[in-house]
Amino acid sequence: MGYTTMGFAAGVLFAVQVSAPCAPVWSFFLASLLISGTMSFSIVPAVVSGMSLWGVALLTLGINFRYAFYGFSMLKKWRDAPKLQKWFLIHSLADEIYALDVACKIKDPAKNRLYCLCNHAFNVSYWVVGSVSGAVAGSELPIPSKGIEFAMVALFLVIFTDQMKGLVKRHD
Amino acid sequence: MTDYVVYLAGAITVAWLVTFALRLFPFALFAGKDRELPPAVERAAAFVSPIIIAGLIVYSYYGLYTAGYFDLAKDWAWPLVAGALTVGLQLWKGNPLASILAGTVLYMLLVGLK
């Protein structure tokens, strides 16, 4: 549910601000390749301002740096996954998906992996469906979109708030 | 237009490759090995991420203040009010979707009603 709504907002933002033909098609690729809400939002002002590709690479590195740490908790769990499965699991290791993977208490390794796989597949499809329908709505309907970019700021604020909660809890 | 399409495809590809490389990093680092991250690195990582996100918050607030949606002299508090609502709700209820929606709707109302 969260992924559909955030995807929808990202899709609307993309369709309204980036003057590209066939916004839903772009939105589909953006959503399914990146599977990163923060980056789907952040790339919009970047391409609108005509940022260089090096700039985009640096921006992505900064924004998604946290992903470099998520895999460490999954090394053992996914060690025996078949190649294709493993690539898909790694490709779609986003914030909330990761949180659900980590929270899974199933002991049996095969079943745990199956849980992760379903979790990834479902949430990715919610995210992509949300993004594409947002882009369709944004390009076809006169949706009020002024200020919708605050969703990205709010997303950062929520991530930061939760990180602070986590740090405080650890030092209790 | 063709140039713009090529540029847009390039930007999305670059963002995708960097994102994927970051996700792959732990698996590539410990490929075939049964090792855990040293505790010191794990503790350091717990601090690096919030610092980056804090930087992003400052950067995106800069974007809000330079978008020209509101009168800087009169309505400078609007982004802060919407932000406070978001953080407050997140601390209180801990529901990310509700916090983001409430903050965004409030902000859109503030800049839209002008």
HADDOCK unambig.tbl for C-alpha pairs under 7 A between the chains (distance, minus, plus):
assign (segid A and resid 2 and name CA) (segid B and resid 97 and name CA) 5.72 0.50 0.50
assign (segid A and resid 30 and name CA) (segid B and resid 12 and name CA) 6.32 0.50 0.50
assign (segid A and resid 33 and name CA) (segid B and resid 16 and name CA) 5.89 0.50 0.50
assign (segid A and resid 34 and name CA) (segid B and resid 16 and name CA) 5.08 0.50 0.50
assign (segid A and resid 34 and name CA) (segid B and resid 19 and name CA) 6.72 0.50 0.50
assign (segid A and resid 53 and name CA) (segid B and resid 11 and name CA) 5.80 0.50 0.50
assign (segid A and resid 53 and name CA) (segid B and resid 14 and name CA) 6.92 0.50 0.50
assign (segid A and resid 56 and name CA) (segid B and resid 11 and name CA) 6.42 0.50 0.50
assign (segid A and resid 56 and name CA) (segid B and resid 14 and name CA) 6.99 0.50 0.50
assign (segid A and resid 56 and name CA) (segid B and resid 15 and name CA) 6.49 0.50 0.50
assign (segid A and resid 57 and name CA) (segid B and resid 14 and name CA) 5.91 0.50 0.50
assign (segid A and resid 57 and name CA) (segid B and resid 15 and name CA) 5.92 0.50 0.50
assign (segid A and resid 57 and name CA) (segid B and resid 18 and name CA) 6.43 0.50 0.50
assign (segid A and resid 60 and name CA) (segid B and resid 15 and name CA) 5.69 0.50 0.50
assign (segid A and resid 60 and name CA) (segid B and resid 18 and name CA) 6.47 0.50 0.50
assign (segid A and resid 60 and name CA) (segid B and resid 19 and name CA) 6.68 0.50 0.50
assign (segid A and resid 61 and name CA) (segid B and resid 18 and name CA) 6.37 0.50 0.50
assign (segid A and resid 62 and name CA) (segid B and resid 52 and name CA) 6.77 0.50 0.50
assign (segid A and resid 64 and name CA) (segid B and resid 19 and name CA) 6.33 0.50 0.50
assign (segid A and resid 65 and name CA) (segid B and resid 22 and name CA) 6.66 0.50 0.50
assign (segid A and resid 66 and name CA) (segid B and resid 49 and name CA) 5.47 0.50 0.50
assign (segid A and resid 67 and name CA) (segid B and resid 22 and name CA) 5.85 0.50 0.50
assign (segid A and resid 67 and name CA) (segid B and resid 23 and name CA) 5.27 0.50 0.50
assign (segid A and resid 68 and name CA) (segid B and resid 22 and name CA) 4.61 0.50 0.50
assign (segid A and resid 68 and name CA) (segid B and resid 23 and name CA) 5.18 0.50 0.50
assign (segid A and resid 68 and name CA) (segid B and resid 25 and name CA) 5.80 0.50 0.50
assign (segid A and resid 68 and name CA) (segid B and resid 26 and name CA) 6.59 0.50 0.50
assign (segid A and resid 69 and name CA) (segid B and resid 26 and name CA) 6.96 0.50 0.50
assign (segid A and resid 71 and name CA) (segid B and resid 23 and name CA) 6.48 0.50 0.50
assign (segid A and resid 71 and name CA) (segid B and resid 26 and name CA) 5.38 0.50 0.50
assign (segid A and resid 71 and name CA) (segid B and resid 27 and name CA) 6.60 0.50 0.50
assign (segid A and resid 72 and name CA) (segid B and resid 26 and name CA) 5.54 0.50 0.50
assign (segid A and resid 75 and name CA) (segid B and resid 27 and name CA) 6.45 0.50 0.50
assign (segid A and resid 90 and name CA) (segid B and resid 23 and name CA) 6.11 0.50 0.50
assign (segid A and resid 90 and name CA) (segid B and resid 24 and name CA) 6.40 0.50 0.50
assign (segid A and resid 91 and name CA) (segid B and resid 20 and name CA) 6.00 0.50 0.50
assign (segid A and resid 91 and name CA) (segid B and resid 23 and name CA) 6.92 0.50 0.50
assign (segid A and resid 93 and name CA) (segid B and resid 23 and name CA) 6.89 0.50 0.50
assign (segid A and resid 146 and name CA) (segid B and resid 108 and name CA) 6.21 0.50 0.50
assign (segid A and resid 146 and name CA) (segid B and resid 112 and name CA) 6.58 0.50 0.50
assign (segid A and resid 147 and name CA) (segid B and resid 107 and name CA) 6.35 0.50 0.50
assign (segid A and resid 147 and name CA) (segid B and resid 108 and name CA) 4.78 0.50 0.50
assign (segid A and resid 147 and name CA) (segid B and resid 111 and name CA) 6.59 0.50 0.50
assign (segid A and resid 148 and name CA) (segid B and resid 104 and name CA) 6.37 0.50 0.50
assign (segid A and resid 148 and name CA) (segid B and resid 108 and name CA) 6.31 0.50 0.50
assign (segid A and resid 150 and name CA) (segid B and resid 104 and name CA) 5.37 0.50 0.50
assign (segid A and resid 150 and name CA) (segid B and resid 107 and name CA) 6.91 0.50 0.50
assign (segid A and resid 151 and name CA) (segid B and resid 100 and name CA) 6.03 0.50 0.50
assign (segid A and resid 151 and name CA) (segid B and resid 104 and name CA) 5.31 0.50 0.50
assign (segid A and resid 153 and name CA) (segid B and resid 57 and name CA) 6.28 0.50 0.50
assign (segid A and resid 153 and name CA) (segid B and resid 60 and name CA) 6.14 0.50 0.50
assign (segid A and resid 154 and name CA) (segid B and resid 83 and name CA) 6.63 0.50 0.50
assign (segid A and resid 154 and name CA) (segid B and resid 86 and name CA) 6.28 0.50 0.50
assign (segid A and resid 154 and name CA) (segid B and resid 100 and name CA) 5.14 0.50 0.50
assign (segid A and resid 154 and name CA) (segid B and resid 103 and name CA) 6.58 0.50 0.50
assign (segid A and resid 155 and name CA) (segid B and resid 100 and name CA) 6.17 0.50 0.50
assign (segid A and resid 156 and name CA) (segid B and resid 53 and name CA) 6.35 0.50 0.50
assign (segid A and resid 156 and name CA) (segid B and resid 57 and name CA) 6.18 0.50 0.50
assign (segid A and resid 157 and name CA) (segid B and resid 57 and name CA) 6.87 0.50 0.50
assign (segid A and resid 157 and name CA) (segid B and resid 87 and name CA) 6.39 0.50 0.50
assign (segid A and resid 158 and name CA) (segid B and resid 87 and name CA) 6.37 0.50 0.50
assign (segid A and resid 158 and name CA) (segid B and resid 90 and name CA) 6.45 0.50 0.50
assign (segid A and resid 158 and name CA) (segid B and resid 96 and name CA) 6.28 0.50 0.50
assign (segid A and resid 160 and name CA) (segid B and resid 50 and name CA) 6.01 0.50 0.50
assign (segid A and resid 160 and name CA) (segid B and resid 53 and name CA) 6.30 0.50 0.50
assign (segid A and resid 160 and name CA) (segid B and resid 54 and name CA) 6.94 0.50 0.50
assign (segid A and resid 161 and name CA) (segid B and resid 87 and name CA) 6.55 0.50 0.50
assign (segid A and resid 163 and name CA) (segid B and resid 50 and name CA) 6.40 0.50 0.50
